[in-house]
Amino acid sequence: MLSMTKRIIGHVRFAARRSAGFLGLAALVAACAPGAMGPTAGPRVNPNAPVTVALLVPGGSADAGRNTLAANLENATRMAIADLQGVQIDLRVYNTAGSPAQAAEVTAQAISDGAAVILGPVFGDAAAAAGRVAAQRNINVLSFSNNTDIAGGNVFVLGATFENTAQRMLSYAVSQGKGRVAIVAERTAEGQIAETAIRTAAGRTAASLTGTVTYEFSQQGVVNALPQISSTVRSGGAQSIFFTANTAGALPLLAQLLPENSVGPTNYQFMGLTRWDIPAATLSLSGVQGGWFALPDPALTSQFEARYTAAYGTAPHPIAGLGYDGVAAIGALLRNGGSDALTGASLTQGSGFLGVNGAFRLRSDGTNERALAIASIENNEVVIIDPAPRSFTGSGF
């Protein structure tokens, strides 16, 4: 046990958490609640004339990463506009530099320039600031954040959320007779958010939580927690173990060491809240073989990535597709709606929209529901075991 532990620790580093597929803790920053607006709130528009859409991106600072993300979001947004038929969009781009104060300032400028809807910004505190300004003018904000704390009123989040992923995973586990679930989470801000999301999702499904173990976010913290994890899983009668850790953090260590403590993928279903296929080297770990995770519709995602790369010479940023999805939703509403196409009631239509990340719909509480596929790792490869739905039925959760 100890010799194996030393070998693994020698090859595993805990990196700063960055949840694959969307910005992690950077987008989960705390923010004040957005302005309150009713479900019918929103501007009146003429869908037969050009409609001004303001795109707020985190460019304009000395941060090269933010400037690259800003360019990627704008590129994807313009791709979506070019794909629209029967809809005219006048896109205006504004840089926020990732700053809440600048986001508020450019939101006011965008509305003064005639914006009927705000698309962006990325970071939670900037999106909340934009939302407060926009609420004063009856304008809705479709932010690229995944922070559900800022959602509500006139602010919607387009980013993939822990709650949505957790509900998809737990629903599938129940359908496979593996709905008795133990949670293993790190004691960090993001780990706490993730654990809460799993608990919330469990209340919306037939899954039952058999116990929770948290660990200090360090290599030694994981090692120290192994006996408690093993005891909690076995004594609670768990069928599955839901990990909040990602591949840049504790997941590789947990997946390798837990089997040594009689908790392995042969007798318990391992599943994760984050992408287990990024980086690809994770797929070769023995401890994740047979494990489950969720991801956007891979066929649609691949199509978008190929188109983007062909057009711009580089692969898109993992959240660039949110720019496309936002325009896809706006365009669909303008094509099929009337003067109320951009009200809260229209944005939250039950049938949802189809974007490059798959089907999605906005909820009245400002969060979103995305149709996700369930994948398993089999022989070091990703295998889709339950495809992502291409459409929605009903009013959602």
Residue pairs with C-beta under 8 A, 6 or more apart in sequence:
1 260
4 256
4 257
4 260
5 223
5 257
8 252
8 253
8 256
8 257
9 219
9 223
9 253
12 219
12 252
12 253
14 217
14 218
14 219
14 248
14 249
14 250
15 248
15 249
16 248
17 24
17 25
17 188
17 190
17 246
17 248
17 249
18 24
18 25
18 246
18 248
19 190
19 246
19 274
19 275
20 246
20 247
20 274
20 275
20 277
20 278
20 318
21 160
21 274
21 275
21 278
21 295
21 296
21 318
21 319
22 146
22 159
22 160
22 318
22 319
23 122
23 123
23 146
23 159
23 319
24 190
24 246
25 189
25 190
26 123
27 122
27 123
27 124
27 144
27 145
27 146
27 147
27 159
28 124
28 146
28 147
28 149
28 189
28 190
28 193
29 123
29 124
29 125
29 147
30 124
30 125
30 149
31 100
31 124
31 125
31 127
31 128
31 129
31 147
31 149
31 150
32 128
32 132
33 128
33 150
33 152
33 153
34 127
34 128
34 131
34 132
34 135
34 141
34 150
34 151
34 152
34 153
34 154
34 155
34 366
35 131
35 132
35 134
35 135
35 136
35 153
35 154
35 155
36 135
36 152
36 153
37 135
37 138
37 140
37 153
37 154
37 344
38 344
39 343
39 344
39 345
39 348
39 364
40 340
40 343
40 344
40 345
41 138
41 140
41 154
41 343
41 344
42 117
42 138
42 139
42 140
42 154
42 340
42 342
42 343
42 344
42 346
42 347
43 116
43 117
43 138
43 139
43 342
44 339
44 340
45 51
45 116
45 334
45 339
45 341
45 342
46 339
47 87
47 334
47 335
47 337
47 338
47 339
47 341
49 88
50 88
50 89
50 90
51 87
51 88
51 89
51 90
51 116
51 117
51 330
51 334
51 342
52 89
52 90
52 92
52 113
52 114
52 115
52 116
53 89
53 90
53 91
53 92
53 115
53 116
53 117
53 119
53 327
53 330
54 92
54 93
54 94
54 106
54 107
54 110
54 111
54 113
54 115
54 117
54 118
54 119
54 120
55 73
55 74
55 77
55 91
55 92
55 93
55 94
55 119
55 120
55 323
56 94
56 95
56 96
56 103
56 106
56 107
56 110
56 118
56 119
56 120
56 121
56 126
56 130
57 69
57 70
57 71
57 73
57 74
57 93
57 94
57 95
57 96
57 120
57 121
57 122
58 66
58 67
58 69
58 70
58 95
58 96
58 97
58 98
58 121
58 122
58 123
58 126
59 66
59 67
59 69
59 70
59 71
59 95
59 96
59 97
60 67
60 70
60 95
60 96
60 97
60 102
61 67
61 97
61 98
61 99
63 97
63 98
66 97
66 98
68 317
69 122
69 317
69 319
69 320
70 95
72 316
72 317
72 320
72 323
73 120
73 122
73 144
73 317
73 319
73 320
73 322
73 323
74 93
74 323
75 308
75 311
75 312
75 316
75 320
75 323
76 304
76 308
76 316
76 320
76 321
76 322
76 323
76 324
76 356
77 91
77 119
77 323
77 324
77 326
77 327
78 91
79 307
79 308
79 311
79 324
80 323
80 324
80 325
80 326
80 327
80 328
80 331
81 89
81 91
81 327
81 331
84 327
84 331
84 335
85 335
86 335
87 331
87 334
87 335
89 327
89 330
89 331
89 334
90 114
92 110
92 113
92 115
94 106
94 107
94 109
94 110
95 102
95 106
96 102
96 103
96 106
96 120
96 121
96 126
96 130
98 121
98 122
98 123
98 126
99 126
100 123
100 125
100 126
100 128
100 129
101 129
102 126
103 121
103 126
103 127
103 129
103 130
104 129
104 130
104 132
104 133
107 118
107 129
107 130
107 133
107 134
107 141
108 133
110 118
111 133
111 134
111 137
111 139
115 139
116 139
116 342
117 139
117 140
117 141
117 142
117 330
117 342
118 130
118 134
118 139
118 140
118 141
118 142
119 142
119 323
119 326
119 327
119 330
120 127
120 130
120 142
120 143
120 144
120 323
120 326
121 127
121 130
121 143
121 144
121 145
122 143
122 144
122 145
122 319
123 145
124 143
124 145
124 147
124 149
124 150
125 150
127 141
127 143
127 144
127 145
127 147
127 150
127 155
127 157
128 150
128 155
130 141
130 143
130 155
131 141
131 143
131 150
131 153
131 154
131 155
134 140
134 141
134 154
135 153
135 154
138 154
139 154
140 154
140 155
140 156
140 342
140 343
140 344
140 347
141 154
141 155
141 156
142 156
142 158
142 326
142 329
142 330
142 347
142 362
143 150
143 155
143 156
143 157
143 158
143 159
144 157
144 158
144 159
144 319
144 322
144 323
144 326
145 157
145 158
145 159
146 157
146 159
146 160
146 161
146 162
147 157
147 159
148 157
148 161
148 163
148 366
148 367
150 157
150 366
151 157
151 365
151 366
151 367
152 365
152 366
153 366
154 344
155 366
156 347
156 362
156 366
156 367
156 368
157 366
157 367
157 368
158 322
158 325
158 326
158 360
158 368
159 319
159 322
159 368
160 296
160 357
160 370
161 197
161 367
161 368
162 193
162 194
162 197
162 198
162 273
163 197
163 200
163 201
163 367
164 367
164 368
164 369
164 370
164 372
165 197
165 273
165 294
165 372
166 194
166 197
166 198
166 200
166 201
166 202
166 242
166 273
167 201
167 204
167 205
167 397
168 294
168 372
168 374
169 201
169 242
169 271
169 273
169 292
169 293
169 294
169 374
170 179
170 181
170 198
170 201
170 202
170 205
170 207
170 242
171 205
171 207
172 292
172 374
172 386
173 179
173 181
173 207
173 239
173 240
173 269
173 271
173 292
174 205
174 206
174 207
176 269
177 239
178 239
178 240
178 269
179 205
179 206
179 207
179 208
179 239
179 240
180 207
180 208
180 210
180 236
180 237
180 238
180 239
180 240
181 198
181 202
181 207
181 208
181 209
181 210
181 238
181 239
181 240
181 241
181 242
182 209
182 210
182 211
182 212
182 213
182 229
182 232
182 233
182 236
182 238
182 240
182 241
182 242
183 195
183 198
183 199
183 209
183 211
183 212
183 213
183 241
183 242
183 244
184 212
184 213
184 214
184 215
184 229
184 241
184 242
184 243
184 244
184 245
184 254
185 191
185 192
185 194
185 195
185 212
185 213
185 214
185 215
185 243
185 244
185 245
186 214
186 215
186 216
186 217
186 221
186 244
186 245
186 249
186 250
187 214
187 215
187 216
187 217
187 221
188 217
190 244
191 214
191 217
191 244
191 245
194 244
194 273
195 212
195 214
195 244
197 273
198 209
198 242
198 244
198 273
199 209
201 207
202 208
202 209
204 397
210 232
210 233
210 236
210 237
210 238
211 232
211 233
211 235
211 236
211 238
212 232
213 225
213 228
213 229
213 232
214 225
215 221
215 222
215 224
215 225
215 229
215 250
216 222
216 224
216 225
217 249
217 250
219 253
222 250
222 253
222 254
222 257
223 253
223 257
226 257
226 258
226 260
226 261
227 261
229 241
229 254
229 258
229 261
229 263
230 258
230 261
230 262
230 263
232 238
233 241
233 263
233 268
234 262
234 263
238 268
239 268
239 269
240 268
240 269
240 270
240 271
241 258
241 263
241 268
241 269
241 270
241 271
242 271
242 272
242 273
243 251
243 254
243 270
243 271
243 272
243 273
244 272
244 273
244 274
245 251
245 254
245 272
245 274
246 272
246 274
246 275
247 274
247 275
247 276
247 278
247 279
247 282
251 272
251 274
251 276
251 282
251 288
252 282
252 285
252 287
254 287
255 265
255 270
255 285
255 286
255 287
255 288
255 291
256 285
256 286
256 287
258 264
258 287
259 265
259 266
259 287
264 287
265 287
265 288
265 289
265 290
265 291
266 290
269 290
269 291
269 292
270 287
270 288
270 290
270 291
270 292
271 291
271 292
271 293
272 291
272 292
272 293
273 293
274 293
275 293
275 295
276 282
276 283
276 288
276 291
276 293
276 375
276 377
277 283
277 293
277 295
277 375
277 377
277 382
282 288
283 377
283 380
283 381
283 382
284 380
288 377
289 377
289 378
289 379
289 380
290 376
290 377
290 378
291 376
291 377
292 374
292 375
292 376
292 385
293 374
293 375
294 372
294 373
294 374
294 375
295 301
295 372
295 373
295 375
296 357
296 358
296 370
296 372
296 373
296 388
297 357
297 358
297 359
297 371
297 372
297 373
297 387
297 388
297 390
298 373
298 382
298 384
300 355
300 356
300 357
300 358
301 321
301 356
301 357
301 358
303 356
304 316
304 321
304 324
304 356
304 357
305 315
305 316
308 315
308 316
308 320
309 315
309 316
321 355
321 356
321 357
322 357
324 355
324 356
325 353
325 355
325 356
325 357
325 360
328 353
328 354
328 355
328 356
329 347
329 353
329 355
329 360
329 362
330 342
332 353
333 341
333 342
333 346
333 347
333 349
334 341
334 342
337 346
340 346
344 364
347 362
348 361
348 362
348 363
348 364
349 361
350 361
350 392
350 394
350 395
350 396
351 361
351 391
351 392
352 359
352 360
352 361
352 362
352 369
352 391
352 392
353 359
353 360
353 361
354 360
354 390
354 391
357 370
358 370
358 371
358 372
358 373
358 388
358 390
359 370
359 371
359 388
359 389
359 390
359 391
359 392
360 368
360 369
360 370
360 371
361 368
361 369
361 392
361 396
362 368
363 369
363 396
363 397
369 392
369 396
369 397
371 388
371 389
371 390
371 391
371 392
372 388
373 384
373 386
373 387
373 388
374 384
374 385
374 386
375 382
375 383
375 384
375 385
376 382
376 383
376 385
377 383
